[in-house]
Amino acid sequence: MAQKLILPSLVIFLSLFLESSLAKHNSQTLTYIESSCNGTLYPKLCIRCLNKYSNSIINGPQHLAQVALSVSLSRALQTRGYLLNVAKELKAIDHKNKRMYLTVQDCVNQINDSVDQLSQAIKELKRLNNFNTIINDKVLWHISNVETWVSTALTDASSCVQSFPGHRMSKRLATIKVKAKNVAEVTSNALALFHSYASSYKQAAARTTKKP
């Protein structure tokens, strides 16, 4: 009888232990995300976008930057899809307002460029995994590539936002502006998180260069 009670008790104990350990890990990951996001221009948005990954293992600043870039790419893809549909509708039904169609089409091109650049940046960041803690010119070159692509993606998304100045506009154009603005803001946050990761390499490289 005692042996029959031991197994259920052990299962309950292990379950409670695992739940406690997972909760502790989630709390630590969320704290790390929040402290990292405090260095971005839009910390609340940063935390909101990344806190759903608190159940996962975030292996330091490089992994966090990679997750942030993935979020940015996802938002850019969603926005591009919306813009393509709007441009298609405008081209089909709104022949009188060619200027609006051209503005939206320019936005499509800009966000499409952002998608390409963010995709390249993510691939380049993954290549850095091969170097671990090695510091050399090749690592710095990969870092520079990521910074360039993400900065350009941010510029393109911001250009789309600026295509719709003022506050008096149709609901559709207001929605485009909000979506493009969101892409720009999450990309800005991803760039800040990547800068935070890259700064440790740059500082180490500078110290290495100064050595006699």
Accessible surface in RSA format (square Angstrom, percent):
REM  Atomic radii and reference values for relative SASA: ProtOr
REM  Chains: A
REM  Algorithm: Lee & Richards
REM  Probe-radius: 1.40
REM  Slices: 20
REM RES _ NUM      All-atoms   Total-Side   Main-Chain    Non-polar    All polar
REM                ABS   REL    ABS   REL    ABS   REL    ABS   REL    ABS   REL
RES MET A   1   170.97  88.5 131.29  86.9  39.68  94.5 113.74  96.7  57.23  75.8
RES ALA A   2    71.42  65.7  62.80  96.9   8.63  19.6  66.21  93.2   5.21  13.8
RES GLN A   3   150.99  84.4 140.74 102.9  10.25  24.4  44.31  94.3 106.68  80.9
RES LYS A   4   156.99  76.6 141.66  86.9  15.34  36.5  93.53  84.2  63.46  67.6
RES LEU A   5   107.52  59.9 106.96  76.5   0.56   1.4 107.01  75.2   0.50   1.4
RES ILE A   6   105.84  60.2 102.36  76.3   3.49   8.4 105.33  75.8   0.52   1.4
RES LEU A   7   117.25  65.3 116.16  83.1   1.09   2.7 117.08  82.2   0.17   0.5
RES PRO A   8    69.24  50.5  62.38  56.9   6.86  24.9  69.05  57.0   0.18   1.1
RES SER A   9    65.92  55.7  58.00  77.4   7.92  18.2  33.70  71.8  32.22  45.1
RES LEU A  10    87.56  48.8  83.53  59.8   4.03  10.1  87.39  61.4   0.18   0.5
RES VAL A  11    86.23  56.7  84.07  76.1   2.17   5.2  85.23  74.1   1.00   2.7
RES ILE A  12   103.97  59.2 102.07  76.0   1.90   4.6 103.97  74.9   0.00   0.0
RES PHE A  13   127.04  63.6 124.26  77.0   2.78   7.2 126.43  76.6   0.62   1.8
RES LEU A  14    84.87  47.3  84.87  60.7   0.00   0.0  84.87  59.6   0.00   0.0
RES SER A  15    47.10  39.8  41.44  55.3   5.66  13.0  23.26  49.5  23.84  33.4
RES LEU A  16   109.92  61.2 105.13  75.2   4.79  12.0 105.33  74.0   4.59  12.3
RES PHE A  17   116.17  58.1 110.96  68.7   5.21  13.6 116.10  70.4   0.07   0.2
RES LEU A  18   114.67  63.9 111.73  79.9   2.94   7.4 111.97  78.6   2.70   7.3
RES GLU A  19   106.86  61.3  99.47  75.3   7.38  17.6  43.59  84.3  63.26  51.7
RES SER A  20    71.90  60.8  61.38  81.9  10.52  24.2  31.05  66.1  40.84  57.2
RES SER A  21    49.16  41.5  38.99  52.0  10.17  23.4  33.93  72.3  15.23  21.3
RES LEU A  22    99.15  55.2  95.37  68.2   3.77   9.5  98.74  69.3   0.41   1.1
RES ALA A  23    59.79  55.0  50.01  77.2   9.78  22.2  54.87  77.3   4.92  13.0
RES LYS A  24   137.60  67.1 130.45  80.0   7.15  17.0  79.46  71.5  58.14  61.9
RES HIS A  25    53.92  29.5  52.59  36.6   1.33   3.4  36.75  37.9  17.18  20.0
RES ASN A  26    32.57  22.5  31.70  30.6   0.87   2.1  13.96  33.6  18.60  18.0
RES SER A  27    65.37  55.2  57.63  76.9   7.74  17.8  29.89  63.6  35.48  49.7
RES GLN A  28   103.57  57.9  94.58  69.1   9.00  21.4  41.22  87.7  62.35  47.3
RES THR A  29     9.40   6.7   4.57   4.6   4.83  11.5   5.11   6.9   4.29   6.5
RES LEU A  30    59.95  33.4  59.95  42.9   0.00   0.0  59.95  42.1   0.00   0.0
RES THR A  31    83.09  59.1  82.32  83.5   0.77   1.8  60.69  81.5  22.40  33.9
RES TYR A  32    70.08  32.7  66.16  37.6   3.92  10.2  66.57  50.0   3.51   4.3
RES ILE A  33     0.23   0.1   0.23   0.2   0.00   0.0   0.23   0.2   0.00   0.0
RES GLU A  34    66.84  38.4  66.84  50.6   0.00   0.0  12.60  24.4  54.24  44.3
RES SER A  35    67.74  57.2  50.17  67.0  17.57  40.5  41.58  88.5  26.16  36.6
RES SER A  36    28.03  23.7  11.93  15.9  16.10  37.1  15.56  33.1  12.46  17.5
RES CYS A  37     0.00   0.0   0.00   0.0   0.00   0.0   0.00   0.0   0.00   0.0
RES ASN A  38   105.73  72.9  80.40  77.7  25.33  61.0  25.34  61.0  80.39  77.7
RES GLY A  39    66.19  81.6   0.00   N/A  66.19  81.6  38.68 106.1  27.52  61.6
RES THR A  40    13.17   9.4   0.53   0.5  12.63  30.1   2.23   3.0  10.94  16.5
RES LEU A  41   136.76  76.2 113.74  81.4  23.02  57.9 116.01  81.5  20.75  55.8
RES TYR A  42    80.70  37.7  76.30  43.4   4.41  11.5  44.19  33.2  36.51  45.0
RES PRO A  43    46.30  33.7  46.30  42.2   0.00   0.0  46.30  38.2   0.00   0.0
RES LYS A  44   169.70  82.8 164.10 100.7   5.60  13.3 109.44  98.5  60.26  64.2
RES LEU A  45    14.93   8.3  12.83   9.2   2.10   5.3  12.83   9.0   2.10   5.6
RES CYS A  46     3.85   2.9   1.32   1.5   2.52   5.9   2.52   6.4   1.32   1.4
RES ILE A  47    40.51  23.1  40.51  30.2   0.00   0.0  40.51  29.2   0.00   0.0
RES ARG A  48   151.53  63.6 139.19  71.0  12.34  29.4  67.37  92.1  84.16  51.0
RES CYS A  49     8.47   6.4   4.58   5.1   3.88   9.1   7.40  18.7   1.07   1.2
RES LEU A  50     3.70   2.1   3.70   2.6   0.00   0.0   3.70   2.6   0.00   0.0
RES ASN A  51    59.58  41.1  54.65  52.8   4.93  11.9   5.05  12.2  54.53  52.7
RES LYS A  52   141.76  69.2 115.06  70.6  26.71  63.6  71.50  64.4  70.27  74.8
RES TYR A  53    63.96  29.9  63.81  36.3   0.15   0.4  41.20  31.0  22.77  28.1
RES SER A  54    14.23  12.0  14.23  19.0   0.00   0.0   0.00   0.0  14.23  19.9
RES ASN A  55   103.71  71.5  86.05  83.2  17.66  42.5  24.70  59.5  79.01  76.4
RES SER A  56    52.05  44.0  45.06  60.1   6.99  16.1  25.61  54.5  26.44  37.0
RES ILE A  57   111.82  63.6 104.88  78.1   6.94  16.7 104.88  75.5   6.94  18.8
RES ILE A  58    21.78  12.4   1.59   1.2  20.19  48.7   1.59   1.1  20.19  54.8
RES ASN A  59   110.29  76.1  84.85  82.0  25.43  61.2  33.99  81.8  76.30  73.7
RES GLY A  60    24.18  29.8   0.00   N/A  24.18  29.8  20.28  55.7   3.90   8.7
RES PRO A  61    64.09  46.7  62.41  56.9   1.68   6.1  63.43  52.4   0.66   4.1
RES GLN A  62    32.14  18.0  31.75  23.2   0.40   0.9  12.05  25.6  20.10  15.2
RES HIS A  63    56.50  30.9  53.60  37.3   2.90   7.4  33.80  34.8  22.69  26.4
RES LEU A  64     3.15   1.8   3.15   2.3   0.00   0.0   3.15   2.2   0.00   0.0
RES ALA A  65     0.00   0.0   0.00   0.0   0.00   0.0   0.00   0.0   0.00   0.0
RES GLN A  66    35.42  19.8  35.42  25.9   0.00   0.0   3.17   6.7  32.25  24.5
RES VAL A  67    16.19  10.7  14.35  13.0   1.85   4.4  16.19  14.1   0.00   0.0
RES ALA A  68     6.28   5.8   4.21   6.5   2.08   4.7   5.01   7.1   1.27   3.4
RES LEU A  69     0.00   0.0   0.00   0.0   0.00   0.0   0.00   0.0   0.00   0.0
RES SER A  70    49.01  41.4  43.02  57.4   5.99  13.8  28.09  59.8  20.92  29.3
RES VAL A  71    12.19   8.0   9.33   8.4   2.86   6.9  12.14  10.5   0.05   0.1
RES SER A  72     0.00   0.0   0.00   0.0   0.00   0.0   0.00   0.0   0.00   0.0
RES LEU A  73    32.07  17.9  32.07  22.9   0.00   0.0  32.07  22.5   0.00   0.0
RES SER A  74    47.41  40.1  43.71  58.3   3.70   8.5  25.92  55.2  21.49  30.1
RES ARG A  75    68.52  28.8  67.78  34.6   0.73   1.7  11.65  15.9  56.86  34.5
RES ALA A  76     0.00   0.0   0.00   0.0   0.00   0.0   0.00   0.0   0.00   0.0
RES LEU A  77    74.70  41.6  66.89  47.9   7.81  19.6  67.19  47.2   7.51  20.2
RES GLN A  78   114.08  63.8  98.28  71.8  15.80  37.6  47.31 100.7  66.77  50.6
RES THR A  79     5.72   4.1   5.25   5.3   0.47   1.1   0.49   0.7   5.24   7.9
RES ARG A  80    62.68  26.3  62.68  32.0   0.00   0.0   4.90   6.7  57.78  35.0
RES GLY A  81    30.82  38.0   0.00   N/A  30.82  38.0  29.51  81.0   1.31   2.9
RES TYR A  82    64.97  30.3  59.85  34.1   5.12  13.3  50.87  38.2  14.11  17.4
RES LEU A  83     0.10   0.1   0.10   0.1   0.00   0.0   0.10   0.1   0.00   0.0
RES LEU A  84    88.49  49.3  83.94  60.1   4.55  11.4  84.21  59.1   4.28  11.5
RES ASN A  85    90.61  62.5  89.20  86.2   1.41   3.4  15.74  37.9  74.87  72.4
RES VAL A  86     5.55   3.7   5.55   5.0   0.00   0.0   5.55   4.8   0.00   0.0
RES ALA A  87     5.48   5.0   5.19   8.0   0.29   0.7   5.42   7.6   0.06   0.2
RES LYS A  88   155.61  75.9 148.07  90.9   7.54  17.9  96.28  86.7  59.34  63.2
RES GLU A  89    77.56  44.5  73.98  56.0   3.58   8.5  31.92  61.7  45.65  37.3
RES LEU A  90     4.76   2.7   4.02   2.9   0.74   1.9   4.02   2.8   0.74   2.0
RES LYS A  91   134.71  65.7 123.24  75.6  11.48  27.3  74.48  67.0  60.24  64.2
RES ALA A  92    66.33  61.0  42.44  65.5  23.89  54.4  51.22  72.1  15.12  40.0
RES ILE A  93   129.03  73.4  98.59  73.4  30.44  73.4 103.10  74.2  25.93  70.4
RES ASP A  94    41.08  28.8  36.88  36.7   4.20   9.9   8.49  20.0  32.59  32.5
RES HIS A  95   142.20  77.7 115.74  80.4  26.46  67.7  87.64  90.3  54.55  63.5
RES LYS A  96   206.96 101.0 168.61 103.5  38.35  91.3 118.83 107.0  88.13  93.9
RES ASN A  97    52.32  36.1  48.91  47.3   3.41   8.2  12.52  30.1  39.80  38.5
RES LYS A  98   139.09  67.9 134.77  82.7   4.32  10.3  79.35  71.4  59.73  63.6
RES ARG A  99   202.55  85.0 196.42 100.1   6.13  14.6  69.86  95.5 132.69  80.4
RES MET A 100    44.48  23.0  39.20  25.9   5.29  12.6  38.64  32.8   5.85   7.7
RES TYR A 101    40.77  19.0  40.77  23.2   0.00   0.0  24.38  18.3  16.39  20.2
RES LEU A 102    88.11  49.1  87.50  62.6   0.61   1.5  87.50  61.5   0.61   1.6
RES THR A 103    34.51  24.5  31.63  32.1   2.88   6.9  15.88  21.3  18.63  28.2
RES VAL A 104     0.00   0.0   0.00   0.0   0.00   0.0   0.00   0.0   0.00   0.0
RES GLN A 105    51.63  28.9  51.63  37.7   0.00   0.0  21.30  45.3  30.33  23.0
RES ASP A 106    76.24  53.4  74.95  74.6   1.29   3.0  12.20  28.7  64.03  63.9
RES CYS A 107     0.00   0.0   0.00   0.0   0.00   0.0   0.00   0.0   0.00   0.0
RES VAL A 108     7.18   4.7   7.18   6.5   0.00   0.0   7.18   6.2   0.00   0.0
RES ASN A 109    75.74  52.2  73.97  71.5   1.77   4.3  23.91  57.6  51.83  50.1
RES GLN A 110    41.55  23.2  41.32  30.2   0.22   0.5  13.11  27.9  28.43  21.6
RES ILE A 111     0.00   0.0   0.00   0.0   0.00   0.0   0.00   0.0   0.00   0.0
RES ASN A 112    51.27  35.4  51.27  49.5   0.00   0.0   4.66  11.2  46.61  45.1
RES ASP A 113    60.63  42.5  59.91  59.6   0.73   1.7   3.84   9.0  56.79  56.6
RES SER A 114     0.02   0.0   0.02   0.0   0.00   0.0   0.02   0.0   0.00   0.0
RES VAL A 115     8.72   5.7   8.72   7.9   0.00   0.0   8.72   7.6   0.00   0.0
RES ASP A 116    75.82  53.1  72.99  72.7   2.83   6.7  26.15  61.5  49.67  49.5
RES GLN A 117    31.13  17.4  30.69  22.4   0.44   1.1  10.93  23.3  20.20  15.3
RES LEU A 118     0.00   0.0   0.00   0.0   0.00   0.0   0.00   0.0   0.00   0.0
RES SER A 119    31.92  27.0  29.34  39.2   2.58   6.0  20.46  43.6  11.47  16.1
RES GLN A 120    72.95  40.8  72.95  53.3   0.00   0.0  12.45  26.5  60.50  45.9
RES ALA A 121     0.00   0.0   0.00   0.0   0.00   0.0   0.00   0.0   0.00   0.0
RES ILE A 122    15.78   9.0  15.78  11.8   0.00   0.0  15.78  11.4   0.00   0.0
RES LYS A 123   111.93  54.6 108.62  66.6   3.32   7.9  63.37  57.0  48.57  51.7
RES GLU A 124     4.79   2.7   4.79   3.6   0.00   0.0   0.00   0.0   4.79   3.9
RES LEU A 125     0.00   0.0   0.00   0.0   0.00   0.0   0.00   0.0   0.00   0.0
RES LYS A 126   106.44  51.9 100.56  61.7   5.88  14.0  47.63  42.9  58.81  62.6
RES ARG A 127   104.99  44.1 102.57  52.3   2.42   5.8  35.79  48.9  69.20  41.9
RES LEU A 128     2.47   1.4   1.09   0.8   1.38   3.5   1.09   0.8   1.38   3.7
RES ASN A 129    78.86  54.4  65.11  62.9  13.75  33.1  27.86  67.1  51.00  49.3
RES ASN A 130   118.44  81.7  89.66  86.6  28.78  69.3  27.91  67.2  90.53  87.5
RES PHE A 131    30.14  15.1  30.09  18.6   0.05   0.1  30.14  18.3   0.00   0.0
RES ASN A 132   110.25  76.0  93.91  90.8  16.34  39.3  29.99  72.2  80.26  77.6
RES THR A 133   119.71  85.1 107.42 108.9  12.29  29.3  77.16 103.6  42.55  64.3
RES ILE A 134    93.27  53.1  86.81  64.7   6.45  15.6  93.27  67.2   0.00   0.0
RES ILE A 135    65.22  37.1  37.46  27.9  27.76  66.9  37.46  27.0  27.76  75.3
RES ASN A 136    61.02  42.1  51.29  49.6   9.74  23.4  36.13  86.9  24.90  24.1
RES ASP A 137   120.61  84.5 113.15 112.6   7.45  17.6  38.17  89.8  82.44  82.2
RES LYS A 138   121.50  59.3 114.34  70.2   7.16  17.0  62.64  56.4  58.86  62.7
RES VAL A 139     0.18   0.1   0.18   0.2   0.00   0.0   0.18   0.2   0.00   0.0
RES LEU A 140    52.31  29.1  47.75  34.2   4.56  11.5  48.18  33.8   4.13  11.1
RES TRP A 141   147.69  59.3 142.01  68.7   5.68  13.3 123.04  65.6  24.66  40.0
RES HIS A 142    11.84   6.5  11.84   8.2   0.00   0.0   8.67   8.9   3.16   3.7
RES ILE A 143     0.50   0.3   0.50   0.4   0.00   0.0   0.50   0.4   0.00   0.0
RES SER A 144    54.96  46.4  54.22  72.4   0.74   1.7  21.91  46.7  33.06  46.3
RES ASN A 145    29.55  20.4  27.58  26.7   1.97   4.7   2.62   6.3  26.94  26.0
RES VAL A 146     0.00   0.0   0.00   0.0   0.00   0.0   0.00   0.0   0.00   0.0
RES GLU A 147    24.11  13.8  23.83  18.0   0.28   0.7  10.48  20.3  13.63  11.1
RES THR A 148    79.84  56.8  73.48  74.5   6.37  15.2  58.33  78.4  21.51  32.5
RES TRP A 149    73.16  29.4  73.16  35.4   0.00   0.0  47.80  25.5  25.36  41.1
RES VAL A 150     0.00   0.0   0.00   0.0   0.00   0.0   0.00   0.0   0.00   0.0
RES SER A 151    43.39  36.7  41.58  55.5   1.81   4.2  29.29  62.4  14.10  19.7
RES THR A 152    52.69  37.5  49.32  50.0   3.37   8.0  36.88  49.5  15.81  23.9
RES ALA A 153     0.32   0.3   0.08   0.1   0.24   0.5   0.08   0.1   0.24   0.6
RES LEU A 154    41.11  22.9  41.11  29.4   0.00   0.0  41.11  28.9   0.00   0.0
RES THR A 155    83.93  59.7  79.33  80.4   4.60  11.0  57.95  77.8  25.98  39.3
RES ASP A 156    23.80  16.7  23.80  23.7   0.00   0.0   0.00   0.0  23.80  23.7
RES ALA A 157     0.01   0.0   0.01   0.0   0.00   0.0   0.01   0.0   0.00   0.0
RES SER A 158    31.85  26.9  30.60  40.8   1.24   2.9  19.62  41.8  12.23  17.1
RES SER A 159    36.73  31.0  32.33  43.1   4.40  10.1  12.37  26.3  24.35  34.1
RES CYS A 160     0.00   0.0   0.00   0.0   0.00   0.0   0.00   0.0   0.00   0.0
RES VAL A 161    22.66  14.9  22.23  20.1   0.43   1.0  22.23  19.3   0.43   1.2
RES GLN A 162   132.42  74.0 111.72  81.6  20.70  49.3  46.01  97.9  86.41  65.5
RES SER A 163    38.25  32.3  13.56  18.1  24.68  56.9  14.61  31.1  23.64  33.1
RES PHE A 164     9.98   5.0   6.78   4.2   3.20   8.3   9.95   6.0   0.04   0.1
RES PRO A 165   106.30  77.5  85.76  78.2  20.54  74.6  92.34  76.2  13.96  86.8
RES GLY A 166    45.05  55.6   0.00   N/A  45.05  55.6  33.39  91.6  11.66  26.1
RES HIS A 167   178.20  97.4 149.44 103.9  28.77  73.6 103.21 106.4  74.99  87.3
RES ARG A 168   240.14 100.8 205.86 104.9  34.28  81.6  88.41 120.8 151.72  92.0
RES MET A 169    50.74  26.3  12.36   8.2  38.39  91.4  24.74  21.0  26.00  34.5
RES SER A 170    56.46  47.7  39.20  52.3  17.26  39.8  49.14 104.6   7.32  10.3
RES LYS A 171   183.14  89.3 169.80 104.2  13.34  31.8 117.81 106.0  65.33  69.6
RES ARG A 172    78.59  33.0  72.26  36.8   6.33  15.1  24.49  33.5  54.11  32.8
RES LEU A 173    22.23  12.4  22.23  15.9   0.00   0.0  22.23  15.6   0.00   0.0
RES ALA A 174    38.02  35.0  36.44  56.2   1.58   3.6  37.69  53.1   0.33   0.9
RES THR A 175    43.59  31.0  39.45  40.0   4.14   9.9  26.33  35.4  17.27  26.1
RES ILE A 176     0.16   0.1   0.00   0.0   0.16   0.4   0.16   0.1   0.00   0.0
RES LYS A 177    47.13  23.0  47.13  28.9   0.00   0.0  29.01  26.1  18.12  19.3
RES VAL A 178    99.10  65.2  97.69  88.4   1.41   3.4  98.01  85.2   1.09   3.0
RES LYS A 179    70.33  34.3  67.35  41.3   2.98   7.1  20.56  18.5  49.77  53.0
RES ALA A 180     0.00   0.0   0.00   0.0   0.00   0.0   0.00   0.0   0.00   0.0
RES LYS A 181   100.84  49.2 100.84  61.9   0.00   0.0  67.98  61.2  32.86  35.0
RES ASN A 182    37.04  25.5  35.28  34.1   1.75   4.2  13.83  33.3  23.20  22.4
RES VAL A 183     0.44   0.3   0.44   0.4   0.00   0.0   0.44   0.4   0.00   0.0
RES ALA A 184    10.07   9.3   9.60  14.8   0.47   1.1   9.85  13.9   0.22   0.6
RES GLU A 185    26.35  15.1  25.78  19.5   0.57   1.4   3.99   7.7  22.36  18.3
RES VAL A 186     6.54   4.3   4.01   3.6   2.53   6.1   4.50   3.9   2.05   5.5
RES THR A 187     0.18   0.1   0.18   0.2   0.00   0.0   0.00   0.0   0.18   0.3
RES SER A 188    13.38  11.3  10.64  14.2   2.74   6.3   4.53   9.6   8.85  12.4
RES ASN A 189     5.20   3.6   5.20   5.0   0.00   0.0   4.60  11.1   0.60   0.6
RES ALA A 190     0.03   0.0   0.00   0.0   0.03   0.1   0.00   0.0   0.03   0.1
RES LEU A 191    19.38  10.8  19.38  13.9   0.00   0.0  19.38  13.6   0.00   0.0
RES ALA A 192    28.28  26.0  17.70  27.3  10.58  24.1  21.75  30.6   6.53  17.3
RES LEU A 193     6.96   3.9   5.41   3.9   1.56   3.9   5.55   3.9   1.41   3.8
RES PHE A 194     0.00   0.0   0.00   0.0   0.00   0.0   0.00   0.0   0.00   0.0
RES HIS A 195    80.11  43.8  76.40  53.1   3.71   9.5  58.09  59.9  22.02  25.6
RES SER A 196    72.41  61.2  55.30  73.8  17.11  39.4  28.22  60.1  44.18  61.9
RES TYR A 197     9.02   4.2   8.39   4.8   0.63   1.6   8.88   6.7   0.14   0.2
RES ALA A 198     0.51   0.5   0.51   0.8   0.00   0.0   0.51   0.7   0.00   0.0
RES SER A 199    42.45  35.9  40.00  53.4   2.45   5.6  28.29  60.2  14.15  19.8
RES SER A 200    61.69  52.1  54.18  72.3   7.51  17.3  47.65 101.5  14.04  19.7
RES TYR A 201    23.71  11.1  21.77  12.4   1.94   5.0  14.87  11.2   8.84  10.9
RES LYS A 202    92.81  45.3  86.33  53.0   6.49  15.4  58.54  52.7  34.28  36.5
RES GLN A 203   104.48  58.4 100.04  73.1   4.45  10.6  33.83  72.0  70.65  53.6
RES ALA A 204    15.15  13.9  13.56  20.9   1.59   3.6  14.02  19.7   1.12   3.0
RES ALA A 205    14.23  13.1  12.15  18.7   2.08   4.7  13.33  18.8   0.90   2.4
RES ALA A 206    47.17  43.4  38.90  60.0   8.27  18.8  46.35  65.3   0.81   2.2
RES ARG A 207   144.75  60.8 141.09  71.9   3.66   8.7  68.03  93.0  76.72  46.5
RES THR A 208    81.87  58.2  74.07  75.1   7.80  18.6  59.40  79.8  22.47  34.0
RES THR A 209   113.76  80.9  87.37  88.6  26.39  62.9  72.55  97.4  41.21  62.3
RES LYS A 210   170.81  83.3 140.43  86.2  30.39  72.3  91.38  82.2  79.44  84.6
RES LYS A 211   147.07  71.7 129.21  79.3  17.86  42.5  76.40  68.8  70.67  75.3
RES PRO A 212   177.60 129.4 105.95  96.6  71.65 260.4 146.57 121.0  31.03 192.9
END  Absolute sums over single chains surface
CHAIN  1 A    12885.0      11416.6       1468.4       7819.6       5065.4
END  Absolute sums over all chains
TOTAL         12885.0      11416.6       1468.4       7819.6       5065.4
